[in-house]
Amino acid sequence: MVGMRTLKIFSLAFVLLVLSSLQEAMSHGVHPLSKIALHNTKYALDELAFVKVSPTVLGLKGETTAWVKVDFSCPNPSNDDWIAVFSPANFSAAICPPTNSQMIPPVLCTAPLKYQYANYTNRNYTKEGKGSLKFQLIKQRSDISFALFTGGVSNPKLLAVSSKLAFINPNAPVYPRLAQGKVWNEMTVTWTSGYGIDEAEPFVEWGPKGGYQMRSPAGTLTFDRNTMCDAPARTVGWRDPGYLHTSFLKELWPNKEYDIMSYLLLIEDLNNIDLVFHIGDIVYAMGYIAQWDQFTAQIAPITSSKPYMIGSGNHERDWPGTGSFYQNMDSGGECGVLAQNMFYVPAENRANFWYSADYGMFRFCVAHTELDWREGTEQYKFIENCLASVDRQRQPWLIFLAHRVLGYSSVNFYVSEGSFEEPMGREDLEKLWQKYKVDIALYGHVHNYERTCPVYENICTSKEKHSYTGPLNGTIHVIAGGAGASLHEFSTVNTTWSIRKDYDHGFTKLTAFNDSHLLFEYKKSRDGSVHDSFTITRDYRDILACTIDRCPDTTLAQ
């Protein structure tokens, strides 16, 4: 069940989630699974070693996640022993893609979904040679097996493999993801299944709460490993993504609740949030495709009840020779394919990934920092049109969002390069923010929290820090990049425009009470406490007022 909430009182949670333990353990740019030397794996099967899992049949009550207990034993235990989860259950060389006939295929050609060292919760493992671990599994369209290795991740030796286990009906639709459509009264729902269009007809059954239910067909797509740019996404990180279905729910009415598919969830804790933005570095899969399923399973309680709008970052898009602005390998060979298909965004060209969204009293202009944004480019024209075309009487609050920091940041790695921004970040864009009076610019990429004063060309345009009244005369820049990955240190250099910093995980929330009063809050992920906040109070005439370097005679809203 999904509530279509009132557009007069609107809340936005920006990067709401703390990522999984796998991402929390990750240093910036290094995926834990990439540390496993799969090419060095050797068979060392030992009849005295074993791995046993219970239960072996999962989801008997329709669950899409389940905990299993893994018992194991090794005759020659060491601290280098580890347990890995594989899906499909057959992970031998037999499933390796065809290669040169003169080459011997590797023992392993696919990375595990996850792994844990055998001594993690077993202090006496090296003495007793036995132990147990618990793993949480999700429904991922295939059977599952566990394996015991020794030799650490740098020199793996396979000792034992468990029997297969599986979820009931593994191909069933899972992990619905709502998003806003291209117009204000349209929503989309995307979900994953193991059924192609030749096996089942995908549709959404929906309608007013307690009223007539209608069916809307869904489009279906999938992709294969050849659409990936390179390793690991095309090789050891590849996993079949299943089928991705998207349906459009049109002509919706505000202030009205709708029933949308019987298996969607309504999360009471989200009743005061209407829309979620997560702008870049969505999963940190970096070529390990199965992680996208893991992440969509984690956020399903949110995405099944609230529109979840994403942007693209370096870990989704960047790869040399593919048109990305930065010629690095941060996407692990995904080159944007997973982000474009796993979630819906209302972009004219989803490969470009820039788009605008009007929701309630907000206009959101979402940029794509991994493609060129400088003056004269296609994206620059989009950004200016998005900012210029908003009717500030209907959407008085104008928000700019991007992954990399195109505005202002005191993070150490920028300052050490002699900059307080992404290189070339605001040189061309700041005049647009000022001309069209952007209220707030929000960024990720930098893993901490920082807020500036209303600023233009490095100068604060207001001495106020928490209660802004009347014209801002500049844009407030906010970094909300502490969603769960390892944190980034601030520089020791102090600037006049930086008002608040926090070296911690958190998220931001915007609440528009009406067209003249906005509340901004930064909350800690650990307990939801408010660590920073400010308000903006103004009238429509304040938007029309002259600002520094800009005094228009008319506006598009007139």
C-alpha positions in Angstrom: 0.0 0.0 0.0 1.3 3.4 -0.9 0.0 6.7 0.4 -0.1 9.6 -2.1 0.7 12.3 0.4 -0.4 15.9 0.5 1.7 18.3 -1.5 1.3 21.2 0.9 3.4 19.7 3.6 6.4 18.0 2.0 9.5 16.3 3.4 12.6 15.2 1.6 15.1 12.8 3.1 18.4 13.1 1.2 20.5 9.9 1.2 18.6 8.2 3.9 20.3 4.9 4.3 23.4 3.7 6.1 24.8 1.1 3.8 25.4 -2.5 4.6 28.3 -3.9 6.6 30.0 -4.8 3.4 30.0 -1.1 2.3 30.9 0.1 5.8 34.0 -2.0 5.8 35.0 -0.7 2.4 37.8 1.9 2.0 37.1 4.4 -0.7 37.4 2.8 -4.1 38.4 -0.7 -3.0 35.7 -3.5 -3.0 36.2 -6.3 -0.4 35.5 -8.9 -3.0 38.2 -7.6 -5.2 40.7 -8.8 -2.6 40.0 -12.4 -3.3 42.6 -13.8 -5.7 40.1 -16.0 -7.6 42.7 -16.8 -10.3 44.9 -18.4 -7.7 42.2 -20.7 -6.3 43.2 -24.4 -6.1 41.3 -27.6 -5.3 42.3 -29.1 -2.0 39.1 -31.0 -1.1 39.4 -32.8 2.2 37.0 -35.6 3.0 37.4 -34.8 6.7 36.2 -31.2 6.2 32.6 -30.3 5.8 30.1 -27.4 5.6 26.5 -28.0 6.6 23.7 -25.4 6.3 20.2 -25.3 7.9 17.6 -24.8 6.8 17.9 -25.8 3.2 14.5 -24.6 2.1 13.9 -20.9 2.5 10.9 -18.6 2.3 8.2 -21.1 3.2 6.0 -18.2 4.4 6.8 -16.0 1.5 9.8 -14.3 3.0 12.4 -12.8 0.6 15.2 -12.8 3.2 16.2 -15.5 5.6 19.0 -16.3 8.2 20.8 -19.6 7.9 23.2 -21.3 10.3 26.4 -22.7 8.8 28.3 -25.4 10.7 31.7 -26.3 9.5 34.8 -28.4 10.4 38.4 -28.5 9.2 41.0 -31.1 10.2 43.8 -28.5 10.0 42.3 -25.2 11.1 44.0 -21.9 10.7 43.1 -18.2 11.0 43.2 -18.0 7.2 40.1 -20.2 6.8 37.0 -18.6 5.5 33.4 -19.3 4.5 31.9 -18.0 1.2 28.4 -17.8 -0.2 27.9 -18.6 -3.9 24.8 -18.3 -6.1 24.3 -20.0 -8.4 25.3 -23.0 -6.3 27.5 -24.4 -9.0 30.5 -22.1 -9.0 33.0 -24.5 -10.7 35.0 -23.9 -13.9 32.1 -25.5 -15.8 30.2 -22.2 -15.7 33.0 -20.1 -16.9 32.3 -18.3 -20.2 34.1 -19.8 -23.3 37.7 -18.8 -23.7 40.6 -19.6 -25.9 40.7 -23.4 -26.3 44.4 -23.3 -25.6 43.8 -21.9 -22.1 42.9 -23.9 -19.0 39.9 -22.3 -17.3 40.3 -21.1 -13.7 39.0 -23.2 -10.8 36.7 -20.2 -9.9 35.3 -17.7 -12.4 32.8 -16.0 -10.2 33.2 -14.1 -7.0 31.1 -15.1 -3.9 28.2 -13.0 -2.8 29.8 -12.5 0.6 32.3 -14.2 2.9 33.4 -14.3 6.5 36.4 -15.7 8.3 35.8 -18.9 10.2 37.1 -17.6 13.4 34.9 -14.5 13.4 32.6 -15.7 16.2 34.6 -18.9 17.1 37.5 -18.0 19.4 38.6 -21.6 19.8 38.4 -22.5 16.1 42.1 -23.0 15.6 42.1 -25.4 18.5 38.9 -27.3 17.9 38.7 -27.1 14.2 35.0 -26.5 14.1 32.6 -23.6 14.4 29.4 -22.0 13.2 28.4 -18.7 11.6 25.1 -17.0 10.6 24.4 -15.5 7.2 21.5 -13.5 6.0 20.4 -14.5 2.5 18.0 -12.9 0.0 16.0 -14.3 -2.8 18.1 -13.8 -5.9 16.6 -16.1 -8.6 19.0 -19.1 -8.1 20.1 -21.8 -5.7 22.9 -21.2 -3.2 25.8 -23.1 -1.7 28.5 -22.4 0.9 32.2 -23.3 0.6 35.1 -23.6 3.1 38.4 -22.2 2.0 41.9 -22.0 3.6 44.9 -20.0 2.6 43.2 -16.6 3.1 41.9 -14.5 0.3 45.3 -14.2 -1.5 45.9 -17.9 -1.9 42.5 -19.7 -1.7 42.3 -23.4 -1.4 38.8 -25.1 -1.6 38.3 -27.6 1.2 34.6 -28.4 1.2 31.3 -27.4 -0.3 27.8 -27.6 1.2 24.7 -29.1 -0.2 22.5 -26.7 -2.3 19.8 -24.6 -0.6 17.1 -22.4 -2.2 14.2 -20.2 -1.7 10.7 -21.3 -2.6 9.7 -19.8 -6.0 13.0 -18.1 -6.6 11.8 -16.2 -9.7 9.0 -14.4 -7.9 8.8 -10.6 -8.2 10.8 -8.8 -5.5 12.1 -5.5 -4.2 9.6 -2.9 -5.7 11.1 0.5 -6.3 8.8 3.6 -6.6 9.9 6.7 -8.4 8.3 9.9 -9.7 7.4 9.9 -13.4 8.0 12.6 -15.9 4.9 14.6 -14.9 3.6 15.6 -11.4 0.7 13.2 -11.3 2.6 10.1 -12.5 4.5 7.5 -10.5 6.5 4.5 -11.6 7.1 1.1 -10.0 10.1 -1.0 -10.9 10.7 -4.5 -9.7 12.9 -7.5 -10.3 11.9 -11.1 -11.2 13.2 -14.2 -12.9 10.4 -14.3 -15.4 10.9 -13.1 -19.0 7.9 -11.9 -21.1 7.6 -15.3 -22.7 7.0 -16.8 -19.3 4.7 -14.4 -17.6 2.9 -11.1 -18.3 4.1 -8.4 -16.0 1.6 -5.8 -14.7 0.7 -3.7 -11.7 -2.7 -3.9 -10.1 -3.6 -0.6 -8.4 -6.3 1.9 -7.7 -7.8 4.2 -5.0 -7.7 2.7 -1.6 -10.8 0.6 -1.2 -11.9 1.4 -4.7 -11.8 0.0 -8.2 -8.5 -1.7 -9.1 -7.0 -1.5 -12.6 -4.1 -3.1 -14.3 -1.2 -1.3 -15.9 1.2 -3.3 -18.1 4.9 -3.1 -17.4 7.9 -2.9 -19.8 10.6 -5.6 -19.4 14.3 -5.5 -20.0 17.4 -7.3 -19.1 21.1 -7.2 -20.2 24.0 -9.6 -20.5 27.7 -9.5 -19.5 28.7 -8.1 -22.9 27.0 -4.8 -22.1 29.5 -4.3 -19.3 32.6 -2.4 -20.2 35.2 -4.6 -18.6 36.3 -6.6 -15.6 35.2 -7.3 -13.0 31.7 -6.5 -14.1 32.1 -8.6 -17.3 34.1 -11.4 -15.6 34.3 -12.5 -11.9 31.7 -9.9 -10.8 29.1 -10.8 -13.3 25.8 -12.3 -12.2 22.6 -12.5 -14.2 20.4 -9.5 -13.2 17.1 -11.3 -13.9 14.4 -9.2 -15.6 13.6 -5.6 -14.7 10.0 -4.5 -15.0 8.7 -0.9 -14.9 5.0 0.2 -15.0 3.6 3.7 -15.1 0.8 4.8 -12.9 -0.9 7.8 -14.4 -3.4 10.5 -13.5 -2.9 10.2 -9.8 -4.5 12.7 -7.4 -2.8 14.4 -4.5 -4.2 13.9 -1.0 -5.4 10.4 -2.0 -4.1 7.0 -1.0 -3.7 4.2 -3.5 -3.3 0.4 -3.2 -0.4 -0.7 -5.4 0.3 -4.5 -5.5 -0.6 -6.6 -2.5 3.1 -7.3 -1.5 4.1 -3.7 -1.1 4.9 -2.5 2.5 3.8 0.6 4.4 6.5 1.6 6.8 5.0 3.6 9.7 8.4 5.3 10.4 8.3 6.9 7.0 5.0 8.6 7.4 6.6 12.0 7.6 8.8 11.6 4.5 7.4 11.9 1.0 10.4 11.5 -1.3 13.9 10.2 -1.0 16.9 11.3 -3.1 20.2 9.3 -3.2 22.5 11.0 -5.6 25.4 8.8 -6.6 27.5 6.0 -5.2 24.3 4.0 -4.8 25.6 0.5 -4.1 29.4 0.6 -4.3 29.1 -2.7 -6.3 32.0 -1.6 -8.5 31.5 -4.5 -10.9 30.2 -7.1 -8.5 26.7 -7.2 -9.9 25.0 -9.3 -7.2 25.5 -6.4 -4.8 22.7 -4.5 -6.6 20.2 -7.2 -5.5 21.6 -7.1 -2.0 21.1 -3.3 -1.8 17.6 -3.3 -3.4 16.6 -5.9 -0.8 18.0 -3.7 2.0 16.1 -0.6 1.0 12.8 -2.4 -0.1 10.9 -1.2 3.0 11.6 2.4 1.8 11.4 2.0 -2.0 8.1 0.1 -1.7 6.4 2.9 0.0 8.2 6.1 -1.1 9.6 7.4 -4.4 13.3 6.7 -4.4 15.1 9.0 -6.8 18.7 8.3 -7.6 21.5 10.1 -9.4 24.7 8.8 -10.9 28.2 9.0 -9.3 31.7 7.9 -10.1 31.1 4.4 -8.8 28.2 3.9 -11.2 29.6 5.5 -14.3 33.3 6.1 -14.7 35.4 3.9 -17.0 38.1 4.9 -19.5 37.0 5.3 -23.1 33.3 5.3 -22.5 32.5 9.0 -22.6 32.7 9.6 -18.9 34.2 13.0 -17.9 36.7 11.3 -15.5 38.8 8.6 -17.1 39.1 6.4 -14.1 37.9 2.8 -13.3 35.7 3.6 -10.3 32.6 1.7 -11.8 34.4 -1.6 -12.0 33.4 -2.0 -15.6 29.6 -1.2 -15.0 29.9 2.1 -17.0 26.4 3.1 -15.9 24.4 0.1 -17.1 23.2 -1.1 -13.7 22.2 2.3 -12.5 20.3 3.1 -15.7 18.3 -0.1 -15.5 17.8 -1.0 -11.8 16.1 2.3 -11.0 13.8 4.5 -13.0 14.6 8.2 -13.3 12.5 10.7 -15.4 15.4 11.6 -17.7 14.9 12.2 -21.4 17.9 10.1 -22.0 18.6 7.7 -19.1 22.2 7.2 -20.3 22.8 11.0 -19.6 21.1 10.7 -16.2 20.3 14.4 -15.7 16.7 15.3 -15.0 14.3 17.7 -13.4 11.5 16.8 -10.9 8.7 18.9 -9.6 7.3 17.6 -6.3 5.0 19.7 -4.2 6.6 23.1 -3.7 10.0 21.9 -4.8 11.8 22.0 -8.2 14.8 19.6 -8.2 17.5 19.9 -10.9 19.6 16.8 -10.8 23.0 17.0 -12.6 25.3 14.2 -13.7 28.8 15.1 -12.6 30.4 12.1 -14.5 29.5 13.8 -17.8 30.7 17.2 -18.9 28.7 20.0 -17.3 30.7 23.0 -18.5 29.4 25.9 -20.5 28.6 25.0 -24.1 27.8 21.3 -23.3 24.4 19.6 -23.6 24.2 19.2 -19.8 24.9 22.9 -19.2 22.0 23.8 -21.4 19.8 21.3 -19.5 20.9 22.8 -16.1 20.1 26.4 -17.2 16.8 25.3 -18.7 15.8 23.4 -15.5 16.6 26.5 -13.4 15.1 29.0 -15.7 11.8 27.3 -16.5 10.6 26.8 -12.9 7.5 28.8 -11.9 8.5 30.1 -8.4 4.9 30.8 -7.6 4.2 27.1 -7.9 7.6 25.7 -6.9 9.1 28.4 -4.7 12.0 26.2 -3.5 14.7 25.6 -6.0 17.2 22.8 -5.2 20.2 21.7 -7.2 21.6 18.2 -6.7 24.8 16.6 -7.9 27.1 13.8 -6.8 30.6 15.4 -6.9 30.9 18.7 -5.1 30.5 21.4 -7.7 30.2 24.0 -5.0 32.2 24.3 -1.8 34.0 21.8 0.4 36.7 21.8 3.0 37.6 18.1 2.6 41.3 17.4 2.8 41.7 15.8 -0.6 40.3 18.9 -2.4 42.3 21.4 -0.3 45.6 19.4 -0.8 45.1 19.9 -4.5 44.7 23.7 -4.0 40.9 23.8 -4.4 37.8 23.8 -2.3 35.6 22.1 -4.9 35.7 19.5 -7.7 38.2 21.0 -10.2 36.3 23.2 -12.7 33.2 22.6 -10.5 31.6 26.0 -10.0 33.4 28.1 -12.5 30.6 28.0 -15.0 27.7 27.0 -12.8 27.9 29.6 -10.0 26.6 32.3 -12.3 23.5 30.1 -13.1 22.8 29.4 -9.4 23.0 33.2 -8.7 21.0 34.2 -11.8 18.1 31.9 -11.0 18.4 32.1 -7.2 19.0 28.5 -6.3 18.2 28.1 -2.6 20.2 25.0 -1.7 22.8 22.9 -3.6 23.2 19.3 -2.2 26.1 17.0 -3.0 27.5 13.6 -2.0 31.0 12.1 -3.0 32.8 13.7 0.0 32.1 11.4 2.9 31.2 13.9 5.7 28.8 16.7 6.4 29.4 20.4 5.7 27.1 23.4 5.3 28.1 26.8 4.0 26.5 30.2 4.5 24.6 31.6 1.5 27.6 32.2 -0.7 28.5 33.7 -4.0 32.1 33.8 -5.3 33.6 32.8 -1.9 31.8 35.6 -0.1 29.0 35.0 2.4 26.0 37.1 1.4 24.4 36.9 4.9 25.9 36.9 8.4 23.0 34.8 9.7 23.7 31.1 10.4 20.3 29.5 11.4 17.3 31.8 10.7 17.3 33.3 7.2 14.7 36.0 6.5 14.2 37.6 3.1 16.4 37.2 0.0 19.4 34.9 0.5 21.5 36.7 -2.2 23.5 33.5 -2.6 23.2 29.7 -2.5 23.6 27.5 0.6 25.8 24.5 -0.3 25.5 21.3 1.6 27.5 18.1 1.5 25.6 15.1 2.7 28.0 12.3 1.8 28.1 10.4 5.0 25.7 7.6 4.0 27.8 4.7 5.2 31.2 4.4 3.5 34.4 5.3 5.2 34.6 9.0 6.2 36.8 11.7 4.8 38.9 14.0 6.9 38.5 17.8 6.8 41.4 20.1 6.0 42.8 22.2 8.8 42.3 25.3 6.7 39.4 27.4 7.9 37.2 29.3 5.5 34.8 32.1 6.1 32.0 30.4 4.2 32.0 27.0 6.1 29.4 27.2 8.9 29.1 23.6 10.2 31.1 20.4 9.8 30.5 16.9 11.0 32.8 13.9 10.7 30.0 11.3 11.0 27.3 9.4 9.1 24.0 11.1 8.6 21.4 12.4 6.2 19.5 15.6 5.5 15.8 16.4 5.5 14.0 19.3 3.9 10.5 20.3 5.0 8.4 23.0 3.2 5.6 24.0 5.5 4.3 26.4 2.9 5.6 28.7 0.1 7.3 31.0 2.5 8.8 28.7 5.2 11.4 26.0 4.8 13.1 23.9 7.4 16.5 22.1 6.8 17.7 19.4 9.2 20.9 17.3 9.3 20.3 14.1 11.3 22.7 11.5 12.7 22.3 8.0 11.2 22.9 6.3 14.5 19.9 7.8 16.3 18.1 10.3 14.1 19.1 13.2 16.3 19.2 16.7 14.7 22.8 17.9 14.6 22.4 21.0 12.4 19.4 22.9 11.2 18.3 26.2 9.6 15.1 27.9 8.4 14.4 30.1 5.5 11.4 32.6 5.7 10.5 34.8 2.8 7.8 36.1 0.5 7.5 35.7 -3.2 8.6 39.3 -3.7 11.9 38.3 -2.1 12.5 35.9 -5.0 12.0 38.8 -7.4 14.4 41.1 -5.5 17.7 42.2 -6.9 20.8 40.2 -5.8 24.5 40.5 -6.3 25.3 40.7 -10.0 21.7 40.1 -10.9 18.7 42.4 -11.0 16.2 41.1 -13.6 13.3 43.2 -14.9 11.1 40.1 -15.3 11.1 36.4 -14.5 9.6 33.4 -16.2 7.1 33.1 -13.4 5.5 36.5 -14.2 
